[in-house]
Amino acid sequence: MALELYKRRNYNRKLTSQEVDANWDAIEEEFSTGAGGADKTFVFNQPTPASVWNIAHNLGKYASVTVVDSANEEAEGLVTYTNNNNLIITFSAAFSGKAFLN
């Protein structure tokens, strides 16, 4: 189910915060393990509010990034790739949340 929600989110429509909340564990597990033979993925948790997130993901690629705040609402920031294993996301304001890399 998590993969289907992810596909819907990325290809058809935005997930509601209720859908994310209801399926959070499955979504996080799928991103963390790369379930289903999918490409490598990484979940970064930013527990304290910050306007700059430094992420060492070690995926060996320039990963796509999706960010959600602590209310599971999608957020936008400027992604700067320092190399194929590290990136920096800069936001206009400090907040906590998660970054999903694929």
C-alpha positions in Angstrom: 0.0 0.0 0.0 2.8 2.4 0.8 4.3 2.1 -2.7 0.9 2.8 -4.2 0.5 5.9 -2.1 3.9 7.1 -3.1 3.1 6.5 -6.7 -0.2 8.4 -6.4 1.6 11.2 -4.6 4.3 11.6 -7.3 2.3 10.8 -10.4 -1.4 11.6 -9.9 -2.0 13.9 -7.0 -0.8 15.2 -3.7 -1.5 13.0 -0.7 -3.5 14.4 2.1 -1.9 14.8 5.5 -4.4 12.2 6.8 -3.2 9.7 4.2 0.4 10.3 5.2 -0.4 10.0 8.9 -2.4 6.8 8.4 0.4 5.2 6.4 3.5 6.8 7.8 5.2 3.6 9.2 4.7 1.8 5.9 5.9 4.8 3.8 9.0 5.3 6.0 9.8 1.6 5.9 9.5 1.4 2.1 11.8 4.5 1.7 14.3 3.2 4.3 14.7 -0.3 2.9 14.1 0.2 -0.8 11.4 -2.5 -0.7 10.1 -4.1 -3.8 13.4 -4.1 -5.6 13.2 -0.3 -6.0 16.1 2.0 -6.4 18.1 3.0 -3.3 16.4 5.4 -1.0 17.1 7.3 2.2 15.0 9.1 4.9 16.5 12.0 6.7 15.0 13.2 9.9 15.5 16.8 11.0 14.1 16.8 14.6 15.0 20.4 15.5 14.0 23.4 13.5 16.6 24.5 11.0 16.6 26.6 7.8 19.6 24.6 6.4 19.6 20.8 6.3 23.0 19.1 5.6 22.3 15.6 4.5 24.9 12.8 4.0 22.9 10.0 2.3 25.7 7.9 0.8 23.4 6.7 -2.1 26.1 7.3 -4.7 23.8 9.4 -6.9 22.3 12.8 -7.2 19.0 11.8 -5.5 15.6 13.4 -6.0 14.3 15.0 -2.8 10.8 15.4 -1.3 10.5 17.3 2.0 7.7 17.3 4.5 7.4 19.4 7.7 6.4 18.1 11.1 2.7 18.3 10.0 3.5 16.1 7.0 2.9 19.0 4.6 5.2 19.2 1.6 7.8 22.0 1.8 10.0 23.5 -0.9 13.7 24.5 -0.5 16.8 25.0 -2.6 18.7 21.7 -3.0 22.4 22.1 -3.6 24.3 18.9 -4.4 27.9 19.0 -2.9 28.6 15.6 -4.5 26.7 12.3 -5.3 26.6 11.4 -1.6 25.8 14.7 0.1 23.4 17.6 -0.3 22.2 20.8 1.4 18.7 22.0 1.5 18.1 25.7 2.2 14.7 26.9 3.3 13.3 30.4 3.8 12.4 29.6 7.5 13.5 27.1 10.1 11.3 24.0 10.6 11.6 20.3 11.5 10.6 17.5 9.3 11.8 14.7 7.0 13.5 14.5 3.6 12.8 11.5 1.4 15.6 10.8 -1.1 15.4 8.5 -4.1 
